[in-house]
Amino acid sequence: MPEHTTFGPPSPQPQNAVVSTGEGHREWWRDAVVYEVYPRSFLDSDGDGEGDLNGVRARLDYLADLGVDAVWIAPWFPSPMADGGYDVSDYCDIDPRYGTLDDAVALIAEAHQRGLKVIIDMVANHTSEAHPWFRAALAAPAGSPERARYLFRDGTGPDGSLPPNNWISAFGGSAWIRITEPDGAPGQWYLHTFAPEQPDLNWDNEQVREDFDAILRFWFDHGVDGIRVDAAPAFSKTSGLPDADYGGDLRFRSGEWVGNPHWDIDAVHTIFKRWRRVADSYDGDRVLVAEAVVAGPERLVRYLAPDEIHTAFNFEFLKVPWDAGLRPVIDETRAVLAPVGAPATWVLGSHDELRLASRYGREDSSSEVGSSPDIPSDIELGTRRLRAAALLMFALPGTAYVFQGDELALPSVDDIPEDRLQDPLWERSGHTVRGRDACRVPLPWSGGAPPYGFSPDGARSEPWLPQPESWAGLTVAAQSADPGSTLNLHRQALRLRHEIPALRSDAFAWRESPDDVLDFERGPSLRCVVNLSGAPIDLDPDWKVLVSSVPLDGSVLPHDAAAWLTPRAV
């Protein structure tokens, strides 16, 4: 493993433990700040151009110094990488490009030594086509137990040459692929909600359920603290697999579907009740986190019943533009979650989204429009808004998620050469959708030119995605040396989040303010003000500034800025 490099003197950090609120035991995940590691792009320890687990181990001190409480690691399982690791060929091992199972066990132990929890990504709606289960299904006859693990069906039409139904794939086109039987004849069709290389499992099959009970236990036994449940609403399908009514819109708009036969049906909840029983059988407050893109908070909260998943990503907050619409989303989230007692999760970026510095610099700052070199973005404006958004998110009660590199204000790399694009969306869309590679470019750690310390000196391969020549000022080393950097703003805010007990509680109250100024208190000693009004505003003279997203001129908070305040008497 490479030696750890220190990037400037870190701010003094308290231990990453839950602050006692006087209310007895409080689960760590209710208030955690979770950092997403996309391992392929985090740090390359062996010079092959791809990040790996030893690279993550080498930067655990960086994450502890940053002040996060947990690390969520995107899929690390063996995979042909047809979809960036979300096509799993073995659920109980590590992809050789990332290292070994021993490396993973060491990473978990070393994270725990630093007070960091570890959450892993579980991709259980589908496997890779290379998984031994699917290979056995292809070799077995129709009606066999091997095929019953998946959703194989006979085709329609006189010769079975048409798909079993009209379901669509998230990556475009039909969700069905016809196979060739072992004897060479055209055969059955299998369902793939995502890429063709990702066949859907049949979650009505008890063997599938038992296998995943064992897989969850395997990783809990190895010390992981949580499981992120990928594509949770996709697991169950309506009996009989009836046609879907898409209303003439054949885009995969799962966030708008109600009553769709292959997304968010009631039967899915029996699966997660079972997973919850597994998690609850372990000590240490093991957590389940759902990725559930559904039609609004009322549908989402059904996954968060007291006997199901503990928390779920808040996609409404992620998708809202940088404007006064943030407040109703915050209110709706809190109101919907209150009856089930689940904490809110605040998410602004991930490996599937446009990077914040680029998105917030666009005229349309919602997350609906993807990467494109033809859409202008004011990166200076986007960075300013990102900094304010970070203070807003870290001040809200609940769990916050930071995608690697957002603490550096990295922009999306929209001009990756077409021959370097690897996201399956690029090919599946007929080269019309560039996909998600723009936010997955390897991190810059140090130095003035690519690979910016991502790979060791003398690496035999260049990074798997090209890094811009303009990132020299955004490296961890450069920002560690700059007291006003976005990295140091994150460090300062997360230090305060650990020091101020109210930020580890449910305390929250809006103060009277204009609609385009977000002003709320977290208990008696902390107040967050976010100015979206388009003009400077005067801050309350009875409150002093603890931290601000931009340098302040006296007590004036500029537009697109945020500040944390405390009473002057405190």
Stockholm file with secondary structure:
# STOCKHOLM 1.0

chainA/1-570         MPEHTTFGPPSPQPQNAVVSTGEGHREWWRDAVVYEVYPRSFLDSDGDGEGDLNGVRARLDYLADLGVDAVWIAPWFPSPMADGGYDVSDYCDIDPRYGTLDDAVALIAEAHQRGLKVIIDMVANHTSEAHPWFRAALAAPAGSPERARYLFRDGTGPDGSLPPNNWISAFGGSAWIRITEPDGAPGQWYLHTFAPEQPDLNWDNEQVREDFDAILRFWFDHGVDGIRVDAAPAFSKTSGLPDADYGGDLRFRSGEWVGNPHWDIDAVHTIFKRWRRVADSYDGDRVLVAEAVVAGPERLVRYLAPDEIHTAFNFEFLKVPWDAGLRPVIDETRAVLAPVGAPATWVLGSHDELRLASRYGREDSSSEVGSSPDIPSDIELGTRRLRAAALLMFALPGTAYVFQGDELALPSVDDIPEDRLQDPLWERSGHTVRGRDACRVPLPWSGGAPPYGFSPDGARSEPWLPQPESWAGLTVAAQSADPGSTLNLHRQALRLRHEIPALRSDAFAWRESPDDVLDFERGPSLRCVVNLSGAPIDLDPDWKVLVSSVPLDGSVLPHDAAAWLTPRAV
#=GR chainA/1-570 SS CCCCCCCSCCCCCCCSCCCCCSSSCCCGGGSCEEEEECGGGTCCSSSSSSCCHHHHHHTHHHHHHHTCSEEEECCCSCCCCTTTTCSCSCTTSCCTTTCCHHHHHHHHHHHHHTTCEEEEEECCSBCCTTSHHHHHHHHSCTTCHHHHTBTEECCBSTTSCBCSSCCBCTTSSBSEEEEECTTSSEEEEEECSSCTTSCBBCTTCHHHHHHHHHHHHHHHHTTCCEEEETTGGGSCCCTTCCCCCCTTCCSCCGGGCSSCTTSSCTTHHHHHHHHHHHHHTSSSCCEEEECCCCSSHHHHGGGGSTTSCSEECCHHHHHSCSSTTHHHHHHHHHHHHGGGTCCCEEECCCTTSCCHHHHTTSSSCSSSSCCCTTSCCCHHHHHHHHHHHHHHHHHSSSEEEEETTGGGTCCCCTTCCGGGCCCHHHHHTTSSCCTTGGGCCCCCCSSSSTTTTSSCTTCSSCCSSCCCGGGGGGSHHHHHTCTTSHHHHHHHHHHHHHHCGGGGSCCCEECSCCTTEEEEESSTTCEEEEECSSSCEECCTTEEEEEESSCCBTTEECTTEEEEEEETTC
#=GC SS_cons         CCCCCCCSCCCCCCCSCCCCCSSSCCCGGGSCEEEEECGGGTCCSSSSSSCCHHHHHHTHHHHHHHTCSEEEECCCSCCCCTTTTCSCSCTTSCCTTTCCHHHHHHHHHHHHHTTCEEEEEECCSBCCTTSHHHHHHHHSCTTCHHHHTBTEECCBSTTSCBCSSCCBCTTSSBSEEEEECTTSSEEEEEECSSCTTSCBBCTTCHHHHHHHHHHHHHHHHTTCCEEEETTGGGSCCCTTCCCCCCTTCCSCCGGGCSSCTTSSCTTHHHHHHHHHHHHHTSSSCCEEEECCCCSSHHHHGGGGSTTSCSEECCHHHHHSCSSTTHHHHHHHHHHHHGGGTCCCEEECCCTTSCCHHHHTTSSSCSSSSCCCTTSCCCHHHHHHHHHHHHHHHHHSSSEEEEETTGGGTCCCCTTCCGGGCCCHHHHHTTSSCCTTGGGCCCCCCSSSSTTTTSSCTTCSSCCSSCCCGGGGGGSHHHHHTCTTSHHHHHHHHHHHHHHCGGGGSCCCEECSCCTTEEEEESSTTCEEEEECSSSCEECCTTEEEEEESSCCBTTEECTTEEEEEEETTC
//
